[in-house]
Amino acid sequence: MMDAIRLHLDQELQDGLADGGVAGGVIGVAVGDDQFTLAAGTANLTTGQPFTEDTGWLLGSVTKVLTTTLLMRLAERESLDLDAPVRRYVPGFTLRDPAAAELITVRMLVNHTNGIDADSLLPSAVRGRDAHKSYLEHLRTMDVLFEPGTCVHYSNPGFVIAGRIIEELTGLPFERAIQRELFEPSGMRDATAVQTQAFLRRTAVGAVFDPGAQRLRTLAVFTVPESIGAAGGTPIVTVADMLAFGRMHLNGGVAPSGRRVIETDAAKAMTTPTFDLGIPQAPPIGLGWWLVPIAGTTVAFHGGSSPGGHALLTVMPEHDTVITSFGTGPGSLLLQDRLHQAVIEEVTGRTATPPFDLAAEASTAPIAGEYGSFQSRVVVEDNDGAPRVSSNFEPYDDDHRATCKALGMTEEAAPPVAYRRLAPGLYGPESSDPSVFSGLVGRATLLSALPACSGRPAGLHTLLRFTPRL
């Protein structure tokens, strides 16, 4: 089986490079005691450095699973209660509505139910030890999208706050705490959360499409600001590091070296559903992990983006399998989605299908209207059941504007996106092949309108985000 998987993935990688949307990438697969790694393409288009199996890469938001694991380790020492209010550990935490801040528990930080409306907040003025603290100062003026605990909204701020809790409980800056408490005991030998370490090793640099030159080029920004380090801003890893981390979770918290990192109950709790919206584009969430039903099994999954790059991590508890990957260029995310899906299908012996029933009956909330959140305004026009969505990006302040511009997020209105109806109340981008919705990433592009309910206003849900109706 492993030989067949390897051949399939190698061909997919080569095809992805040939299409021109991927500069380079790497993938590692472990099934039981067997594992392999494949690397292809270029890790740095400026220098021509090739992508190798030991090339380091930015982990992006997959860091959220690591941050959660570290929190679980602290909880086992009885220094942390997941159901305690955040303010017990970070007394200075507050929001525009102090009463809403009081409701937010540690658990709500890591299962994306806290509702803090600060999706792309990226303060860059403060670096180093006080970077996370500076982020929390900005939260004082932020709202919530719904009553904490009543909905799922992908939460970078939740994990920055989790990072502050880690710093308070360990007395260490996040990069040192994660090194001591997670990287070292897990056997992640090359992992670091210190950005300058990238100069001392082979490290991939993000790639974007240059419309003027009609080719890929390196992005001028290496990482997002350090202020969101615990949410995915700083860690740099290799495939070997992430295979070791995944195996530790499969082994009930025991690292490949035999060293226990977290207790079995903690590892199990992370893969036990804590909230389920019941919609196909937002799978049940455990603690840190998204729990995705696919090809007859449920995988623990997380993806992550960095400037010009994407990473994916999939753990299959029922099949003793870990899949981890990274790639650069605009085509790398969907390429990796296909690679992970191919491994899942080979291991399970089943074909992945879209996570919705075309014949299912479901309530259809009105979808046309205006919606808005921290950095975006969305207008939805309903053209005979085929929504047309226009999105506008609105920077928070001059620092936010400059950082986002460097990352390729502009204030120019994006072209409207046409959707088609796939099932009652469920829509997918008209330009997407239906097979895309079968993957781990592609299904997140599905769109639906959620009606108002207790604690939550009416709004849109797509890309794991909730945007209220205005």
NORMOTA-V560908 format. One record per residue. N is the residue number from 0. RES is the residue in one letter. PSI is psi in whole degrees, -180 to 180 (NA if undefined). OMEGA is omega in radians with two decimals (* if undefined). NEAR is the number of other C-alpha atoms within 10 Angstrom. Layout:
N,RES,PSI,OMEGA,NEAR + N,RES,PSI,OMEGA,NEAR
//
This chain:
0,M,-43,-3.09,9 + 1,M,-36,3.11,16 + 2,D,-42,3.13,9 + 3,A,-42,3.11,11 + 4,I,-45,-3.11,18 + 5,R,-45,-3.14,19 + 6,L,-42,3.14,11 + 7,H,-48,-3.10,14 + 8,L,-39,3.13,20 + 9,D,-42,3.13,18 + 10,Q,-41,3.11,11 + 11,E,-41,3.12,17 + 12,L,-47,-3.13,25 + 13,Q,-40,3.11,15 + 14,D,-39,3.12,13 + 15,G,-40,3.10,22 + 16,L,-40,-3.11,21 + 17,A,-29,-3.13,12 + 18,D,-18,3.07,10 + 19,G,-2,-3.13,15 + 20,G,0,-3.11,19 + 21,V,128,3.10,28 + 22,A,-41,-3.13,34 + 23,G,168,-3.14,29 + 24,G,175,-3.12,32 + 25,V,147,3.09,27 + 26,I,142,3.05,29 + 27,G,140,-3.13,22 + 28,V,131,3.04,24 + 29,A,123,3.07,20 + 30,V,110,-3.03,18 + 31,G,-130,-3.13,12 + 32,D,-4,-3.12,8 + 33,D,139,3.08,9 + 34,Q,159,3.06,15 + 35,F,163,3.10,16 + 36,T,140,3.07,20 + 37,L,138,3.06,18 + 38,A,147,-3.12,24 + 39,A,156,3.05,21 + 40,G,-159,-3.01,23 + 41,T,132,-3.13,23 + 42,A,-25,3.14,29 + 43,N,106,-3.07,22 + 44,L,-22,3.13,19 + 45,T,-43,-3.10,12 + 46,T,-16,-3.08,9 + 47,G,9,-3.14,10 + 48,Q,126,-3.12,16 + 49,P,156,3.03,19 + 50,F,125,3.12,23 + 51,T,170,-3.09,21 + 52,E,-23,-3.13,18 + 53,D,11,3.07,18 + 54,T,135,3.07,22 + 55,G,156,3.14,28 + 56,W,154,3.13,29 + 57,L,129,-3.05,34 + 58,L,-23,-3.12,29 + 59,G,-147,-3.02,27 + 60,S,-7,2.98,27 + 61,V,-21,3.04,24 + 62,T,-29,-3.10,25 + 63,K,-34,3.09,29 + 64,V,-37,3.11,26 + 65,L,-44,3.11,21 + 66,T,-42,3.11,26 + 67,T,-43,3.13,24 + 68,T,-41,3.12,24 + 69,L,-39,3.06,21 + 70,L,-41,3.12,26 + 71,M,-37,3.10,24 + 72,R,-41,3.11,21 + 73,L,-36,3.13,19 + 74,A,-34,-3.14,15 + 75,E,-23,3.13,14 + 76,R,6,-3.14,9 + 77,E,22,3.05,9 + 78,S,-2,-3.10,12 + 79,L,133,3.06,19 + 80,D,117,-3.09,19 + 81,L,-26,-3.09,15 + 82,D,10,3.06,11 + 83,A,153,3.08,15 + 84,P,146,-3.14,18 + 85,V,-36,-3.07,25 + 86,R,-19,3.07,17 + 87,R,-33,-3.06,15 + 88,Y,-27,3.10,21 + 89,V,82,-3.05,19 + 90,P,-28,-3.10,9 + 91,G,-4,-3.12,13 + 92,F,129,3.03,19 + 93,T,170,3.12,22 + 94,L,-179,3.09,21 + 95,R,-38,3.07,13 + 96,D,99,-3.10,13 + 97,P,-31,-3.14,12 + 98,A,-37,3.09,10 + 99,A,-41,3.13,18 + 100,A,-36,-3.13,24 + 101,E,-25,-3.11,16 + 102,L,-18,-3.01,16 + 103,I,124,3.11,24 + 104,T,169,3.10,22 + 105,V,-41,3.13,24 + 106,R,-41,-3.14,25 + 107,M,-22,3.09,27 + 108,L,-41,-2.98,28 + 109,V,2,2.98,28 + 110,N,18,2.98,27 + 111,H,30,3.13,27 + 112,T,11,-3.10,25 + 113,N,-27,3.05,30 + 114,G,8,-3.10,30 + 115,I,130,-3.06,27 + 116,D,81,-3.14,24 + 117,A,46,-2.94,22 + 118,D,-56,-3.06,18 + 119,S,27,3.06,17 + 120,L,124,-3.03,24 + 121,L,60,-3.12,23 + 122,P,133,-3.02,24 + 123,S,-3,-3.01,18 + 124,A,-32,-3.06,12 + 125,V,132,3.10,15 + 126,R,169,3.05,14 + 127,G,-148,-2.96,12 + 128,R,-33,-3.06,16 + 129,D,12,-3.07,14 + 130,A,-46,3.13,22 + 131,H,-37,3.10,26 + 132,K,-42,-3.12,20 + 133,S,-35,3.11,17 + 134,Y,-45,-3.10,23 + 135,L,-27,3.08,21 + 136,E,-38,3.12,15 + 137,H,-29,-3.11,15 + 138,L,-18,-3.14,20 + 139,R,-24,-3.11,16 + 140,T,8,-3.07,12 + 141,M,151,3.13,16 + 142,D,-178,2.96,19 + 143,V,151,-3.12,18 + 144,L,-23,-3.14,24 + 145,F,169,3.09,25 + 146,E,128,-3.11,19 + 147,P,133,3.11,23 + 148,G,3,-3.06,20 + 149,T,-5,-3.10,17 + 150,C,173,3.07,21 + 151,V,128,3.04,26 + 152,H,119,-3.08,24 + 153,Y,127,-2.89,21 + 154,S,96,2.93,25 + 155,N,-45,3.14,26 + 156,P,-34,3.12,27 + 157,G,-40,-3.09,27 + 158,F,-25,2.99,28 + 159,V,-42,3.09,27 + 160,I,-40,3.08,26 + 161,A,-39,3.09,28 + 162,G,-38,3.10,29 + 163,R,-38,3.09,24 + 164,I,-44,3.12,22 + 165,I,-43,3.14,25 + 166,E,-41,-3.14,22 + 167,E,-41,-3.06,14 + 168,L,-29,-3.12,16 + 169,T,-18,-3.07,16 + 170,G,15,-3.09,11 + 171,L,151,2.96,15 + 172,P,154,-3.03,18 + 173,F,-44,-3.06,29 + 174,E,-31,3.10,20 + 175,R,-35,3.13,18 + 176,A,-45,-3.10,19 + 177,I,-31,3.09,25 + 178,Q,-49,-3.08,19 + 179,R,-42,-2.97,13 + 180,E,-15,-3.08,17 + 181,L,-56,-3.08,21 + 182,F,-51,-3.06,24 + 183,E,-50,3.13,15 + 184,P,-26,-3.12,21 + 185,S,-8,-3.10,28 + 186,G,26,3.10,22 + 187,M,79,-2.89,21 + 188,R,-31,-3.09,15 + 189,D,-1,-3.06,18 + 190,A,145,3.08,25 + 191,T,153,3.01,23 + 192,A,20,3.10,26 + 193,V,111,-3.01,17 + 194,Q,-37,-3.08,16 + 195,T,-15,3.08,10 + 196,Q,-19,3.13,15 + 197,A,-27,-3.13,19 + 198,F,-16,-3.03,8 + 199,L,7,-3.08,7 + 200,R,173,2.98,12 + 201,R,121,-3.14,19 + 202,T,133,-3.13,22 + 203,A,147,3.09,29 + 204,V,137,-3.06,31 + 205,G,154,-3.13,29 + 206,A,142,3.10,31 + 207,V,165,3.11,23 + 208,F,130,3.10,20 + 209,D,106,-3.07,12 + 210,P,-29,3.13,8 + 211,G,-47,-3.13,6 + 212,A,-12,-3.12,8 + 213,Q,43,3.10,9 + 214,R,170,3.08,13 + 215,L,149,3.03,20 + 216,R,163,3.09,19 + 217,T,148,3.09,23 + 218,L,142,-3.07,23 + 219,A,-16,-3.13,14 + 220,V,129,-3.12,17 + 221,F,-47,-3.11,19 + 222,T,166,2.95,21 + 223,V,168,-3.10,22 + 224,P,151,-3.12,20 + 225,E,-18,-3.09,26 + 226,S,-21,3.09,28 + 227,I,31,-3.11,26 + 228,G,-48,-3.08,27 + 229,A,-17,3.08,32 + 230,A,-10,3.10,27 + 231,G,20,-3.06,30 + 232,G,-29,-2.93,26 + 233,T,-33,-3.02,27 + 234,P,137,3.07,26 + 235,I,131,-3.03,24 + 236,V,175,2.96,23 + 237,T,170,3.09,28 + 238,V,-41,-3.14,28 + 239,A,-39,3.11,24 + 240,D,-46,-3.04,20 + 241,M,-29,3.02,23 + 242,L,-40,3.11,28 + 243,A,-42,3.12,22 + 244,F,-45,3.13,28 + 245,G,-40,3.14,27 + 246,R,-35,3.10,24 + 247,M,-42,3.12,24 + 248,H,-39,3.10,28 + 249,L,-31,-3.09,23 + 250,N,22,3.08,17 + 251,G,32,3.08,18 + 252,G,3,-3.14,25 + 253,V,125,-3.12,22 + 254,A,160,3.11,22 + 255,P,-26,3.12,17 + 256,S,-12,-3.07,11 + 257,G,-5,-3.13,13 + 258,R,132,3.13,13 + 259,R,130,-3.14,16 + 260,V,-49,3.01,26 + 261,I,161,3.13,25 + 262,E,157,-3.13,16 + 263,T,-41,3.14,15 + 264,D,-35,3.14,12 + 265,A,-43,3.11,21 + 266,A,-41,3.12,22 + 267,K,-39,-3.13,15 + 268,A,-34,-3.14,14 + 269,M,-28,-3.14,24 + 270,T,19,3.05,22 + 271,T,128,-3.09,17 + 272,P,135,3.06,16 + 273,T,-19,3.12,15 + 274,F,140,-3.14,19 + 275,D,115,3.10,14 + 276,L,-20,3.13,14 + 277,G,23,3.08,9 + 278,I,146,-3.00,17 + 279,P,-26,-3.10,21 + 280,Q,-9,3.11,26 + 281,A,94,-3.10,25 + 282,P,167,3.06,22 + 283,P,147,3.13,22 + 284,I,133,3.03,25 + 285,G,-120,2.98,22 + 286,L,105,-3.07,27 + 287,G,-45,-3.10,25 + 288,W,140,2.84,27 + 289,W,134,-3.05,25 + 290,L,97,-2.93,25 + 291,V,119,3.03,22 + 292,P,125,-3.10,16 + 293,I,135,3.07,21 + 294,A,43,3.04,22 + 295,G,8,3.10,14 + 296,T,176,3.04,17 + 297,T,125,-3.14,17 + 298,V,150,2.98,25 + 299,A,126,-2.93,24 + 300,F,149,2.91,23 + 301,H,143,3.04,23 + 302,G,166,3.13,25 + 303,G,146,3.10,21 + 304,S,146,3.01,21 + 305,S,169,-3.13,23 + 306,P,110,3.12,24 + 307,G,13,-3.12,26 + 308,G,162,3.13,30 + 309,H,146,3.10,28 + 310,A,149,3.06,27 + 311,L,145,3.04,25 + 312,L,126,3.13,27 + 313,T,131,3.06,26 + 314,V,130,-3.10,26 + 315,M,90,-3.06,21 + 316,P,-37,-3.09,19 + 317,E,-13,-3.06,11 + 318,H,14,3.04,16 + 319,D,49,-3.00,16 + 320,T,140,3.03,24 + 321,V,136,3.05,29 + 322,I,127,3.11,26 + 323,T,143,-3.06,28 + 324,S,164,3.07,30 + 325,F,147,3.07,29 + 326,G,159,3.11,35 + 327,T,153,-3.11,32 + 328,G,156,-3.06,26 + 329,P,-22,-3.13,20 + 330,G,0,-2.99,20 + 331,S,-31,-3.09,26 + 332,L,-51,-3.13,24 + 333,L,-29,3.04,17 + 334,L,-47,3.13,20 + 335,Q,-36,3.09,29 + 336,D,-43,3.11,20 + 337,R,-39,-3.13,21 + 338,L,-47,3.14,22 + 339,H,-41,3.12,25 + 340,Q,-39,-3.14,22 + 341,A,-41,3.11,18 + 342,V,-45,3.14,23 + 343,I,-45,-3.12,28 + 344,E,-40,3.14,17 + 345,E,-42,-3.09,16 + 346,V,-40,-3.12,18 + 347,T,-22,-3.05,16 + 348,G,17,-3.12,11 + 349,R,154,-3.14,13 + 350,T,134,3.07,14 + 351,A,138,-3.14,21 + 352,T,161,3.12,15 + 353,P,144,-3.03,17 + 354,P,40,3.10,18 + 355,F,157,-3.11,17 + 356,D,117,-3.12,11 + 357,L,-26,-3.10,12 + 358,A,-1,-3.04,9 + 359,A,146,3.03,8 + 360,E,132,3.13,10 + 361,A,151,3.10,10 + 362,S,140,-3.12,11 + 363,T,106,3.11,14 + 364,A,148,3.07,17 + 365,P,136,-3.05,14 + 366,I,-29,-3.12,23 + 367,A,141,3.12,17 + 368,G,-172,3.12,14 + 369,E,141,-3.10,19 + 370,Y,154,3.13,20 + 371,G,149,3.04,19 + 372,S,-168,-3.01,21 + 373,F,-55,-3.01,20 + 374,Q,12,-3.05,16 + 375,S,151,2.98,17 + 376,R,131,-3.03,18 + 377,V,132,3.07,21 + 378,V,126,3.14,20 + 379,V,123,3.05,20 + 380,E,135,-3.11,18 + 381,D,110,-3.13,16 + 382,N,86,3.11,12 + 383,D,49,3.08,6 + 384,G,4,3.13,14 + 385,A,94,-3.06,18 + 386,P,147,3.05,24 + 387,R,119,-2.97,18 + 388,V,125,3.08,20 + 389,S,129,-3.09,17 + 390,S,140,3.08,19 + 391,N,133,3.13,18 + 392,F,128,-3.09,19 + 393,E,106,-3.11,18 + 394,P,150,-3.10,21 + 395,Y,-44,3.10,16 + 396,D,-175,-3.08,10 + 397,D,-37,3.10,9 + 398,D,-44,3.12,15 + 399,H,-43,3.13,18 + 400,R,-48,-3.10,18 + 401,A,-43,-3.13,15 + 402,T,-46,-3.12,19 + 403,C,-36,3.10,19 + 404,K,-42,3.11,13 + 405,A,-29,-3.14,15 + 406,L,0,3.08,19 + 407,G,8,3.11,14 + 408,M,114,-3.06,14 + 409,T,163,3.11,16 + 410,E,-4,3.10,14 + 411,E,138,-3.14,10 + 412,A,129,3.11,11 + 413,A,149,3.09,12 + 414,P,140,3.12,10 + 415,P,146,3.12,16 + 416,V,124,3.10,15 + 417,A,136,3.12,19 + 418,Y,157,3.03,22 + 419,R,151,-3.13,19 + 420,R,128,-3.14,18 + 421,L,-32,3.14,19 + 422,A,167,-3.14,17 + 423,P,119,3.11,17 + 424,G,8,-3.07,18 + 425,L,134,-3.06,22 + 426,Y,151,3.08,21 + 427,G,152,3.12,27 + 428,P,131,-3.09,20 + 429,E,-30,-3.08,16 + 430,S,-11,-3.07,10 + 431,S,135,3.00,13 + 432,D,136,-3.11,10 + 433,P,-27,-3.14,15 + 434,S,-25,-3.13,13 + 435,V,-34,-3.05,19 + 436,F,-10,3.10,22 + 437,S,-20,-3.05,21 + 438,G,175,-3.13,25 + 439,L,-37,-3.10,27 + 440,V,-44,-3.03,22 + 441,G,-35,-3.11,22 + 442,R,-23,-3.14,24 + 443,A,-17,3.14,21 + 444,T,-7,3.06,19 + 445,L,152,-3.05,23 + 446,L,138,2.99,27 + 447,S,160,3.06,25 + 448,A,129,3.11,23 + 449,L,132,3.09,24 + 450,P,160,3.07,17 + 451,A,145,3.04,13 + 452,C,-180,-3.08,11 + 453,S,118,3.09,8 + 454,G,-6,-3.08,12 + 455,R,130,3.06,18 + 456,P,172,3.01,19 + 457,A,150,3.13,20 + 458,G,179,3.08,24 + 459,L,152,3.00,22 + 460,H,119,3.07,22 + 461,T,156,-3.14,21 + 462,L,35,3.12,16 + 463,L,7,-3.11,18 + 464,R,148,3.06,21 + 465,F,129,3.13,26 + 466,T,113,-3.06,25 + 467,P,152,3.01,23 + 468,R,137,3.13,22 + 469,L,NA,*,14
//
